[in-house]
Amino acid sequence: MRKLFFVALVLSSAVRGQSPAPVITAFPSLRIPASSRGLAMGDGGIASATENQQVWYNVAKSAFMQNFHQVAVNYTPWLQSISNDTRFINLNYLGNVFNTSALGLSVSYLDFGRMTTRDNNGATISEYRAKEYNVGVSYGLQVNENTSLGLSLRLLGQNMFTDAPKNVFSVCGDISYYQFARLSDQNQKIEWGAVLYNIGPKLNVDGSASKTFLPTNLGIGVSYVGVNDNDGSQLTAAIDLNKLLVPSVNATDKGIFSGMFSSFTEPDQFKTIRLSTGIEYGYLNQFFLRGGLSLENKYKGNRKYFGLGVGYKGLILDQSWGIDFHYLVPVGTVAAVSPFQHSFGFSLGLSFGNFQ
């Protein structure tokens, strides 16, 4: 039974196509969002990410951080409708460097819970806890007064099973871009960005001769931010498009880069595009209401849900602390059996030394 749970978890988290040409990727934890604010806004944030969210969605934007130091913890009991002992935890840090760049550190841990492997007769072979983890470093740099670039590198570790527990290790990286422009009204701005996520080698994760791609992904995002000085309110609206850059045809014959390019020429290339959109209303830069929508083809992951969330930020001199909550409501024809049923989580953040 636990093996069935594990398969269901991977198929839900790791973007799998259920068409005649399925797409299965390694390290599902790489695509679990590490931000309650982002999940509440439909898992969007390439252009709209704020503070420590930027480590996950677009580290290039961190080059414009307004504090000397930021630290955050994110916790999500993942896929509660399938298992009650699977959880995802992320810790991250951002530090300002010379007011024109930022250095980021992050640690993520996905606990699949206790696993049981059985033989064909149902007899127990072994019991253990399956897990994934990664440790990352990132750097964002301003190239002019409204543009920045970013790089991230992560070391990956995984303890899974084939006929017995197996440890797998690898590396991957991201390349990111961010830019903004203020409108004629200085209280309004448009932001946009692009990120190439999870560039890394193919892996042998199941003991077979074939190798599996990491979930390499291209994302683009646009957001609008408007502030009303009269009542202290702020509105943010964002939209992201993400495309999985993993081939579904003859995947075993392709390398990293040939696989990325061939994913644009396959018959079902547009089915691997996921839409994320969301809005946030803030009052006095302290109280926040959020909502969003995630849409994805049912054969390429079926991550369809409404995101709901609230947040609060406390201010003490040049320091601040914040807490955010999110809750997901599945939509579509299979909403009743969606693995995102009852999904929730929270983020805690601290910022020190506001210099702007």
Order of alpha helices (4+ residues) and beta strands (2+ residues): alpha-alpha-alpha-beta-beta-beta-beta-beta-beta-beta-beta-beta-alpha-beta-beta-beta-beta-beta
